Amino acid sequence: MKTNQTVLLLFVLFLAATSIQAQQTEHKTIVINGTKFTYPLVEKWITEYAKVNPTVTIQLSSKSTGTESVDLSIIAHHPANNELKENQEIIYTGRYGLLPVTNRNNPILTTAKKGLTKKEIDKLFFEVTDIDNDQEIEKPKFRATIYSRENKACASTTLAGYFGHVSSEIRGRKVLGDDIYLLSAIRKDSIGITFNNLGYLFDTGSRKLKDGIALLPLDLKKETRNINTGDLDDVISILEKNKVETIPVEKIGFIYSQQTAGKEISDFLKWVLADGQKYNHSEGFLNLDKQDLTEQNNRLTEKFLSLK
């Protein structure tokens, strides 16, 4: 009789322990925020990851509040030396391209049929002045209104850095809010020109350019001219295989703290580097090349080696 009672007691204790453990597992949450134009891809990663690991809740936050603890911050530009806090690390998980676009009725589409060179785009987008005389060194060849995000935005930082400038040297008008608003601006301005990421420029369903805009003509080599066809999959394929002089390509990644990052974060990042890459193209982003992918996996393994 005592044996049966003991077995029953042990069984009850086992069930209680299992229940407690399950409750603890269910309450694991990862909070992510950061560069907003990456959200469609990050949301896709979160949705697909939940199918294979439903015990972790991942929340994509539009803004960090004073009471909210952020586990992963999305970054889409090369960080400055003093930008990362102590004990912070970055794991890169994809790339994006910035294409120059304009209003589909812009006269430049006719006058610049041969395509703009990197030097011509530089003059078009950036204003460099002679400090001593307070005069612009060289004026652009084409009449245009340049639209860009504020100076600290990832796209502005990436664009300026690629052409050897700082973001405060970008000409024209600053558009507040998300990068998607740049498209609204050039649709209303027949000479409006901007740079934007592929995921915003193209309809990810039809894989074609969105209405009202056109790619700025670029001076391209033979093997990269299909960029001008306006097909998203062509553009992604070309940018993954070639360095195009007139098109900036930058990495996106997650910043995390070595002090607070746990196994749930490690597991999510490992999944993104492995299975998550297959969703990059569908949302208008590029995959990491093989060398970068290997490097990021090695760094991730090294940083989280003690976690089991």
C-alpha positions as CSV (number, residue, x, y, z in Angstrom):
1,M,0.0,0.0,0.0
2,K,2.8,2.4,1.0
3,T,4.6,1.6,-2.3
4,N,1.5,2.6,-4.3
5,Q,1.2,5.8,-2.3
6,T,4.8,6.6,-2.9
7,V,4.5,6.0,-6.6
8,L,1.4,8.1,-6.8
9,L,3.2,10.9,-4.9
10,L,6.2,10.8,-7.2
11,F,3.9,10.9,-10.2
12,V,2.0,14.0,-8.8
13,L,5.4,15.7,-8.1
14,F,6.5,14.9,-11.7
15,L,3.4,16.4,-13.2
16,A,3.8,19.5,-11.0
17,A,7.4,19.9,-12.0
18,T,6.6,19.4,-15.7
19,S,3.8,22.0,-15.5
20,I,6.1,24.5,-13.8
21,Q,8.8,23.9,-16.4
22,A,6.3,24.3,-19.2
23,Q,5.0,27.6,-17.8
24,Q,8.5,28.9,-17.5
25,T,9.2,27.9,-21.1
26,E,6.1,29.5,-22.4
27,H,7.0,32.9,-21.0
28,K,10.3,33.3,-22.8
29,T,10.0,36.5,-24.8
30,I,12.3,38.3,-27.2
31,V,11.7,41.9,-27.9
32,I,13.0,43.4,-31.2
33,N,13.0,46.9,-32.5
34,G,15.1,49.1,-34.8
35,T,15.3,50.1,-38.5
36,K,11.7,50.0,-39.7
37,F,12.2,49.2,-43.4
38,T,13.5,45.8,-42.4
39,Y,10.3,45.0,-40.5
40,P,8.6,43.0,-43.3
41,L,11.5,40.6,-43.4
42,V,11.9,40.4,-39.7
43,E,8.1,39.8,-39.3
44,K,8.5,36.9,-41.8
45,W,11.4,35.4,-39.8
46,I,9.3,35.7,-36.6
47,T,6.3,34.0,-38.2
48,E,8.3,31.1,-39.7
49,Y,10.4,30.6,-36.5
50,A,7.2,30.3,-34.4
51,K,6.3,27.3,-36.5
52,V,9.4,25.4,-35.4
53,N,9.8,26.9,-31.9
54,P,6.4,27.9,-30.5
55,T,7.8,28.1,-27.0
56,V,9.4,31.4,-27.6
57,T,7.4,34.6,-28.1
58,I,9.0,37.2,-30.3
59,Q,7.6,40.8,-30.3
60,L,8.5,43.3,-32.9
61,S,8.2,46.7,-31.3
62,S,7.6,50.0,-33.2
63,K,9.3,52.0,-30.5
64,S,11.3,51.4,-27.4
65,T,9.7,52.8,-24.3
66,G,11.2,53.5,-20.9
67,T,9.7,50.3,-19.4
68,E,10.4,48.0,-22.3
69,S,13.6,45.9,-22.4
70,V,14.8,45.4,-26.0
71,D,16.8,42.1,-26.6
72,L,17.7,42.7,-30.2
73,S,18.1,46.0,-32.1
74,I,18.0,45.9,-35.9
75,I,20.8,47.8,-37.6
76,A,21.1,48.6,-41.3
77,H,24.2,50.6,-41.6
78,H,27.9,50.3,-40.7
79,P,28.1,51.5,-37.1
80,A,30.4,54.3,-36.1
81,N,33.2,53.6,-33.7
82,N,31.3,55.0,-30.7
83,E,27.9,53.7,-31.7
84,L,27.9,50.4,-29.9
85,K,27.7,50.3,-26.2
86,E,30.1,48.3,-24.1
87,N,29.5,44.5,-24.4
88,Q,27.3,44.9,-27.5
89,E,27.8,42.7,-30.5
90,I,26.3,42.5,-34.0
91,I,25.3,39.4,-35.9
92,Y,24.6,40.2,-39.6
93,T,21.7,38.3,-41.2
94,G,21.2,39.7,-44.6
95,R,21.8,42.6,-47.0
96,Y,19.8,45.2,-48.9
97,G,20.4,47.3,-52.0
98,L,19.6,51.0,-52.5
99,L,18.3,51.9,-56.0
100,P,17.9,55.5,-57.3
101,V,14.3,56.1,-58.4
102,T,12.3,59.1,-59.7
103,N,8.8,60.1,-60.8
104,R,7.9,58.2,-63.9
105,N,7.3,61.5,-65.7
106,N,10.7,63.0,-64.9
107,P,12.4,64.5,-68.1
108,I,15.7,63.0,-66.9
109,L,14.4,59.6,-68.1
110,T,14.8,60.9,-71.6
111,T,17.8,63.2,-71.2
112,A,19.9,60.7,-69.4
113,K,19.2,57.6,-71.6
114,K,22.8,56.5,-71.6
115,G,22.7,56.2,-67.9
116,L,24.2,58.1,-65.0
117,T,27.7,57.3,-63.8
118,K,28.7,57.1,-60.2
119,K,30.3,60.6,-60.5
120,E,27.1,62.0,-62.0
121,I,25.0,60.5,-59.2
122,D,27.4,61.9,-56.7
123,K,27.0,65.5,-58.1
124,L,23.2,65.0,-58.3
125,F,22.7,63.8,-54.7
126,F,25.4,65.6,-52.7
127,E,26.2,69.2,-52.1
128,V,29.8,70.0,-51.3
129,T,30.7,73.6,-50.5
130,D,33.9,75.6,-50.5
131,I,34.0,76.5,-46.8
132,D,36.2,79.6,-47.3
133,N,34.0,81.1,-50.0
134,D,30.7,79.5,-48.8
135,Q,29.9,78.4,-52.3
136,E,29.0,75.1,-53.9
137,I,32.0,73.6,-55.6
138,E,30.1,72.0,-58.5
139,K,26.5,72.1,-59.5
140,P,24.6,69.0,-60.7
141,K,24.0,68.5,-64.4
142,F,20.3,67.7,-64.1
143,R,17.5,69.7,-62.5
144,A,16.1,67.7,-59.7
145,T,14.6,67.7,-56.2
146,I,16.4,65.2,-54.0
147,Y,14.4,63.6,-51.2
148,S,16.0,61.7,-48.3
149,R,15.4,60.6,-44.8
150,E,16.9,62.5,-41.8
151,N,20.6,62.4,-41.5
152,K,20.7,59.7,-38.8
153,A,18.5,57.2,-40.7
154,C,20.3,54.0,-41.8
155,A,19.6,54.6,-45.5
156,S,20.9,58.1,-45.4
157,T,24.1,57.0,-43.6
158,T,24.6,54.1,-46.0
159,L,24.0,56.2,-49.1
160,A,26.3,59.0,-48.0
161,G,29.1,56.7,-46.8
162,Y,29.1,54.7,-50.1
163,F,29.7,57.9,-52.1
164,G,32.3,59.2,-49.7
165,H,30.2,61.8,-47.9
166,V,28.4,62.4,-44.6
167,S,24.6,62.3,-44.6
168,S,24.4,66.1,-43.9
169,E,25.7,66.6,-47.4
170,I,22.7,65.0,-49.1
171,R,20.9,67.7,-51.0
172,G,17.2,68.6,-51.0
173,R,14.4,67.9,-48.7
174,K,14.3,65.7,-45.6
175,V,11.3,63.4,-45.2
176,L,10.4,62.4,-41.6
177,G,9.1,59.0,-40.7
178,D,9.6,55.7,-42.5
179,D,11.5,55.3,-45.8
180,I,8.3,54.4,-47.5
181,Y,7.2,58.1,-47.4
182,L,10.0,58.9,-49.9
183,L,8.0,57.3,-52.6
184,S,5.0,59.4,-51.8
185,A,7.2,62.5,-52.1
186,I,8.5,61.7,-55.6
187,R,5.1,60.7,-56.9
188,K,4.0,64.3,-56.2
189,D,7.1,65.9,-57.7
190,S,7.8,65.4,-61.4
191,I,11.5,66.1,-60.9
192,G,11.7,64.3,-57.5
193,I,14.5,61.7,-57.1
194,T,15.4,59.5,-54.2
195,F,17.2,56.3,-53.2
196,N,15.2,53.5,-51.5
197,N,15.5,49.8,-50.6
198,L,14.2,47.0,-53.0
199,G,11.5,45.9,-50.6
200,Y,9.8,49.3,-50.7
201,L,10.4,50.0,-54.4
202,F,9.0,46.7,-55.7
203,D,5.7,45.0,-55.2
204,T,6.9,41.8,-53.5
205,G,3.9,39.9,-54.9
206,S,4.2,40.9,-58.6
207,R,8.0,41.5,-58.3
208,K,7.5,44.7,-60.4
209,L,8.2,48.3,-59.6
210,K,5.4,50.0,-57.8
211,D,3.1,52.5,-59.7
212,G,4.2,56.0,-60.3
213,I,8.0,55.5,-60.1
214,A,10.8,54.6,-62.5
215,L,14.4,53.5,-62.0
216,L,16.9,56.3,-62.6
217,P,18.9,55.3,-65.8
218,L,22.3,54.0,-64.7
219,D,25.5,53.4,-66.6
220,L,25.7,49.6,-66.3
221,K,28.0,46.9,-67.6
222,K,26.6,44.3,-70.0
223,E,26.2,41.7,-67.3
224,T,24.2,44.0,-65.0
225,R,21.9,45.8,-67.5
226,N,18.9,43.7,-66.6
227,I,18.6,45.8,-63.5
228,N,16.8,48.3,-65.8
229,T,14.1,45.7,-66.6
230,G,12.4,46.5,-63.4
231,D,12.1,42.9,-62.2
232,L,12.9,42.4,-58.5
233,D,14.3,38.9,-58.9
234,D,16.6,40.1,-61.7
235,V,17.9,42.9,-59.5
236,I,18.5,40.6,-56.5
237,S,20.3,38.0,-58.6
238,I,22.5,40.7,-60.2
239,L,23.4,42.4,-56.9
240,E,24.2,39.1,-55.2
241,K,26.6,38.1,-58.0
242,N,28.1,41.5,-58.9
243,K,29.4,44.8,-57.4
244,V,27.5,47.5,-59.2
245,E,29.3,50.8,-59.0
246,T,26.2,53.0,-58.8
247,I,24.2,50.9,-56.3
248,P,25.1,50.8,-52.6
249,V,24.6,47.4,-50.9
250,E,24.7,47.2,-47.1
251,K,24.3,44.5,-44.4
252,I,21.5,44.3,-41.9
253,G,21.9,42.6,-38.6
254,F,20.9,42.4,-34.9
255,I,22.7,44.1,-32.0
256,Y,22.6,42.3,-28.7
257,S,24.1,42.6,-25.3
258,Q,26.6,39.8,-24.3
259,Q,25.5,40.3,-20.7
260,T,21.8,39.6,-21.1
261,A,21.5,37.5,-24.3
262,G,20.4,33.9,-23.5
263,K,19.9,30.6,-25.3
264,E,16.6,31.7,-26.8
265,I,18.3,34.6,-28.6
266,S,21.2,32.3,-29.7
267,D,18.7,29.8,-31.1
268,F,16.7,32.4,-33.0
269,L,19.9,34.0,-34.6
270,K,21.2,30.5,-35.6
271,W,17.8,29.8,-37.3
272,V,17.9,33.1,-39.2
273,L,21.4,32.3,-40.5
274,A,20.4,28.8,-41.5
275,D,16.7,28.5,-42.5
276,G,15.8,32.2,-42.3
277,Q,17.9,33.1,-45.4
278,K,15.4,31.4,-47.7
279,Y,12.9,34.2,-46.9
280,N,15.2,37.2,-47.7
281,H,14.4,37.3,-51.4
282,S,10.7,37.1,-51.0
283,E,10.8,40.4,-49.0
284,G,13.2,42.2,-51.4
285,F,16.4,41.5,-49.4
286,L,19.7,39.9,-50.4
287,N,21.3,36.9,-48.7
288,L,24.7,37.0,-47.1
289,D,27.4,35.6,-49.4
290,K,28.9,32.3,-48.4
291,Q,32.0,33.8,-46.8
292,D,30.0,36.2,-44.6
293,L,27.5,33.5,-43.7
294,T,30.3,31.3,-42.5
295,E,31.9,34.1,-40.6
296,Q,28.6,35.1,-38.8
297,N,27.9,31.5,-37.9
298,N,31.4,31.1,-36.4
299,R,31.1,34.4,-34.4
300,L,27.7,33.3,-33.1
301,T,29.0,29.9,-32.0
302,E,32.0,31.6,-30.3
303,K,29.9,34.2,-28.5
304,F,27.3,31.7,-27.2
305,L,29.7,28.7,-26.7
306,S,28.8,28.4,-23.0
307,L,25.0,28.1,-23.6
308,K,23.4,24.7,-23.8
